[in-house]
Amino acid sequence: MESWNDFAVALAGASAALAGLIFVAVSINLERLLRIPAMRFRAATTIAMLTGVLVLSSFILIPGQSIRALGLETLGAGAASWIVVTALGVRSVRLVDADAAYRTNYVVSVLTHQCATAPAVIGGIILTRSDDAGMYWLAAAFIASFVVALAEAWVILVEIAR
């Protein structure tokens, strides 16, 4: 598991930095975000997803723990992250106007958040069986989370100004 430490350190720093970027984007566009209730949930979903990456990557850095222990931590935190992301995403879709174009955008956003967080749960399940192959599922979750977070940051910072 030590071979994953450098990766986890990079992820912890990157996820904290990206969460900070989202906070800055929210603060810059706060007035506009408050006018679009669903967008607030979209921003919160992105922050929750990045917080999940930060927590999960921190678990990897705990010294001396077994793969199974990491799996249990990952399964719990990954499932919690997935549930929070799902709940916030569903709330955002429910708040969108009847306009089909906007609803489609929000549904796609919810689905991409799902694709980014679900692999962490799968990785946690695999790790609980003391199989370090679960780390590759975590890596997929982390990379997908960064891609989704960057896209959401763009929406929150730039697209909302249109």
DOTISE-652141 format. One record per residue: x, z negated, y of N, C-alpha, C in turn; residue in one letter. Coordinates in steps of 0.2 Angstrom, whole numbers, padded with zeros to 4 digits, always signed. Last residue first. Example, Ala and Ser with C-alpha at 12.3 -4.5 7.8 and 13.67 -1.06 7.14 Angstrom:
<atoms>
+0064-0035-0011+0068-0036-0005+0064-0039+0000s;+0066-0039-0028+0062-0039-0022+0066-0039-0016a;
</atoms>
This chain:
<atoms>
-0117+0091+0170-0120+0097+0172-0127+0097+0174r;-0112+0078+0167-0112+0080+0174-0115+0087+0176a;-0112+0078+0153-0117+0074+0157-0118+0076+0164i;-0100+0085+0150-0106+0088+0149-0112+0085+0153e;-0090+0075+0153-0090+0081+0157-0097+0084+0156v;-0091+0062+0147-0088+0063+0153-0089+0069+0157l;-0100+0064+0136-0101+0058+0140-0097+0059+0147i;-0094+0075+0130-0101+0075+0132-0102+0070+0137v;-0081+0070+0127-0082+0076+0131-0089+0076+0134w;-0084+0060+0119-0081+0058+0125-0081+0064+0130a;-0088+0067+0108-0093+0063+0111-0090+0061+0118e;-0076+0073+0104-0081+0077+0106-0087+0073+0110a;-0069+0061+0101-0066+0066+0106-0072+0070+0108l;-0077+0056+0090-0076+0052+0096-0074+0057+0102a;-0075+0067+0080-0081+0065+0083-0081+0062+0090v;-0061+0065+0078-0063+0071+0080-0070+0070+0084v;-0060+0051+0074-0057+0053+0080-0060+0060+0083f;-0068+0052+0062-0070+0048+0068-0067+0050+0074s;-0060+0060+0054-0067+0063+0056-0069+0059+0062a;-0049+0051+0052-0048+0058+0056-0055+0060+0058i;-0056+0041+0045-0053+0040+0052-0052+0046+0056f;-0061+0047+0034-0066+0044+0038-0062+0043+0045a;-0049+0051+0028-0054+0056+0030-0059+0053+0035a;-0043+0038+0025-0040+0043+0030-0045+0048+0032a;-0053+0034+0016-0052+0031+0022-0049+0035+0027l;-0050+0043+0006-0056+0043+0009-0056+0039+0015w;-0037+0038+0003-0038+0045+0006-0045+0046+0009y;-0039+0026-0002-0036+0026+0005-0037+0033+0007m;-0044+0027-0015-0049+0026-0009-0046+0026-0002g;-0033+0027-0023-0035+0034-0020-0041+0033-0015a;-0030+0015-0028-0028+0016-0021-0030+0023-0018d;-0041+0005-0036-0038+0012-0036-0036+0014-0029d;-0048-0006-0038-0041-0007-0038-0037+0000-0039s;-0061-0005-0035-0059-0004-0042-0052-0004-0043r;-0061-0006-0022-0063-0012-0026-0062-0011-0033t;-0058+0008-0018-0053+0003-0018-0055-0004-0022l;-0071+0014-0020-0065+0016-0024-0060+0010-0024i;-0078+0007-0010-0080+0007-0017-0074+0008-0022i;-0070+0012+0001-0071+0004+0000-0073+0003-0007g;-0073+0025+0001-0066+0023+0000-0066+0016-0002g;-0087+0025+0004-0084+0028-0002-0077+0025-0004i;-0086+0020+0017-0089+0016+0012-0087+0018+0005v;-0079+0030+0023-0076+0023+0023-0079+0019+0018a;-0087+0041+0023-0081+0041+0019-0078+0034+0018p;-0097+0038+0033-0099+0037+0026-0092+0037+0022a;-0092+0041+0046-0092+0034+0044-0093+0033+0036t;-0093+0055+0048-0087+0051+0050-0086+0044+0047a;-0106+0058+0045-0100+0061+0041-0093+0058+0042c;-0112+0051+0054-0113+0049+0047-0107+0052+0043q;-0109+0058+0066-0107+0051+0065-0107+0049+0058h;-0115+0070+0063-0108+0070+0063-0105+0063+0063t;-0129+0066+0063-0126+0068+0057-0118+0068+0057l;-0130+0063+0077-0131+0058+0072-0128+0060+0065v;-0128+0076+0083-0123+0070+0084-0124+0064+0079s;-0139+0082+0078-0132+0084+0075-0127+0079+0077v;-0149+0075+0085-0149+0075+0077-0142+0077+0075v;-0145+0079+0098-0145+0072+0096-0145+0071+0088y;-0148+0093+0097-0141+0090+0099-0140+0083+0097n;-0161+0093+0094-0157+0096+0090-0150+0093+0091t;-0166+0087+0106-0167+0084+0100-0162+0086+0095r;-0164+0097+0115-0160+0091+0116-0161+0087+0109y;-0172+0108+0110-0165+0109+0111-0161+0102+0111a;-0185+0103+0111-0182+0104+0104-0174+0105+0105a;-0191+0090+0120-0188+0096+0121-0184+0097+0114d;-0197+0078+0120-0199+0082+0115-0196+0089+0115a;-0182+0067+0124-0189+0070+0125-0191+0075+0120d;-0176+0054+0114-0175+0061+0117-0182+0064+0118v;-0178+0042+0107-0178+0042+0114-0178+0049+0117l;-0175+0045+0094-0182+0043+0095-0183+0043+0103r;-0161+0047+0094-0165+0053+0093-0172+0051+0095v;-0157+0034+0097-0156+0039+0102-0160+0045+0101s;-0160+0027+0085-0164+0025+0091-0163+0031+0097r;-0152+0034+0076-0159+0035+0075-0163+0033+0082v;-0140+0028+0081-0141+0036+0081-0148+0037+0081g;-0141+0015+0079-0140+0017+0086-0142+0025+0086l;-0141+0015+0064-0147+0012+0068-0147+0015+0076a;-0129+0021+0061-0135+0025+0059-0141+0022+0064t;-0120+0012+0066-0120+0019+0069-0126+0023+0067v;-0123+0001+0058-0124+0001+0066-0124+0008+0068v;-0120+0006+0045-0127+0004+0047-0128+0004+0055i;-0107+0009+0046-0111+0014+0045-0118+0012+0047w;-0102-0004+0049-0101+0001+0054-0106+0007+0053s;-0105-0010+0036-0108-0013+0043-0107-0007+0048a;-0098-0002+0028-0105-0002+0027-0108-0005+0034a;-0085-0006+0032-0087+0001+0032-0095+0002+0032g;-0085-0019+0029-0084-0017+0036-0086-0010+0037a;-0087-0019+0015-0091-0023+0020-0091-0020+0027g;-0076-0011+0011-0083-0009+0009-0088-0013+0014l;-0065-0017+0016-0067-0010+0018-0074-0009+0017t;-0065-0029+0009-0065-0029+0016-0068-0022+0019e;-0064-0024-0004-0070-0028-0003-0071-0028+0005l;-0052-0017-0004-0058-0013-0005-0064-0017-0003g;-0043-0027-0001-0044-0022+0004-0050-0019+0003l;-0045-0033-0014-0047-0037-0008-0048-0032-0002a;-0039-0023-0022-0046-0025-0023-0049-0029-0017r;-0026-0023-0018-0030-0017-0017-0038-0019-0017i;-0022-0039-0011-0023-0034-0017-0027-0028-0014s;-0011-0043+0002-0017-0043-0001-0017-0038-0006q;+0001-0044+0010+0001-0047+0003-0006-0047+0000g;-0004-0042+0027+0001-0042+0022-0001-0046+0015p;-0015-0031+0034-0015-0038+0032-0010-0038+0026i;-0017-0018+0037-0011-0021+0039-0010-0028+0037l;-0030-0015+0033-0024-0012+0030-0018-0015+0031i;-0037-0021+0044-0037-0024+0037-0031-0021+0033f;-0035-0012+0054-0032-0019+0054-0032-0022+0047s;-0043-0001+0050-0035+0000+0050-0032-0007+0051s;-0055-0008+0052-0053-0005+0045-0045-0004+0045l;-0056-0010+0066-0056-0016+0061-0053-0014+0054v;-0054+0003+0071-0050-0002+0073-0050-0008+0068l;-0066+0009+0065-0059+0012+0063-0054+0006+0065v;-0076+0002+0072-0075+0002+0064-0068+0004+0062g;-0074+0006+0084-0072-0001+0083-0072-0002+0075t;-0078+0019+0083-0071+0018+0085-0069+0010+0083l;-0092+0016+0081-0088+0020+0076-0080+0019+0077m;-0095+0010+0093-0096+0006+0087-0092+0010+0081a;-0093+0020+0102-0089+0014+0103-0089+0010+0096i;-0103+0029+0098-0096+0031+0098-0091+0025+0098t;-0114+0021+0100-0113+0023+0094-0106+0025+0093t;-0114+0021+0114-0113+0014+0110-0112+0016+0103a;-0117+0034+0117-0110+0031+0119-0109+0025+0115a;-0130+0035+0112-0125+0039+0110-0118+0037+0111r;-0137+0026+0120-0136+0024+0113-0130+0029+0110f;-0136+0032+0132-0133+0026+0131-0132+0024+0124r;-0143+0044+0129-0136+0044+0130-0133+0038+0130m;-0156+0039+0130-0154+0041+0123-0146+0042+0123a;-0159+0037+0144-0158+0032+0139-0155+0033+0132p;-0153+0043+0157-0154+0046+0150-0153+0041+0145i;-0149+0035+0168-0155+0040+0168-0157+0043+0162r;-0138+0030+0164-0144+0025+0164-0150+0029+0165l;-0129+0040+0165-0131+0038+0158-0137+0034+0158l;-0128+0041+0179-0131+0047+0175-0133+0045+0168r;-0122+0029+0182-0128+0031+0185-0132+0036+0181e;-0110+0030+0174-0115+0025+0172-0121+0027+0175l;-0098+0038+0173-0105+0041+0173-0110+0037+0172n;-0088+0029+0173-0088+0034+0178-0095+0038+0179i;-0091+0021+0162-0091+0018+0169-0091+0023+0174s;-0090+0030+0152-0096+0027+0153-0096+0024+0160v;-0076+0033+0152-0081+0039+0153-0088+0036+0155a;-0071+0020+0149-0070+0024+0156-0075+0029+0157v;-0076+0019+0136-0078+0014+0141-0077+0017+0148f;-0069+0030+0130-0076+0030+0131-0079+0025+0136i;-0056+0025+0132-0058+0031+0135-0065+0032+0136l;-0056+0014+0123-0055+0013+0130-0057+0019+0134g;-0058+0021+0111-0063+0016+0113-0063+0015+0121a;-0045+0027+0111-0051+0031+0112-0057+0027+0114l;-0037+0015+0110-0036+0019+0116-0042+0024+0117a;-0041+0010+0097-0042+0006+0103-0041+0010+0110a;-0037+0021+0090-0044+0020+0090-0046+0015+0096s;-0023+0021+0091-0027+0027+0094-0034+0025+0094a;-0019+0008+0086-0018+0010+0093-0022+0016+0095g;-0024+0010+0073-0026+0005+0077-0025+0006+0084a;-0017+0022+0069-0024+0022+0069-0027+0016+0073l;-0004+0017+0068-0006+0022+0073-0013+0023+0074a;-0005+0007+0058-0003+0005+0065-0005+0011+0070v;-0009+0015+0047-0013+0010+0050-0012+0008+0057a;+0003+0023+0046-0003+0026+0047-0008+0021+0050f;+0012+0012+0042+0013+0016+0048+0007+0020+0050d;+0006+0008+0030+0006+0003+0036+0007+0007+0042n;+0005+0015+0018+0000+0016+0023+0001+0012+0029w;+0015+0010+0010+0016+0016+0013+0011+0018+0018s;+0010-0002+0006+0015-0002+0012+0016+0005+0015e;+0004+0000-0006+0000+0000+0000+0004+0000+0006m;
</atoms>
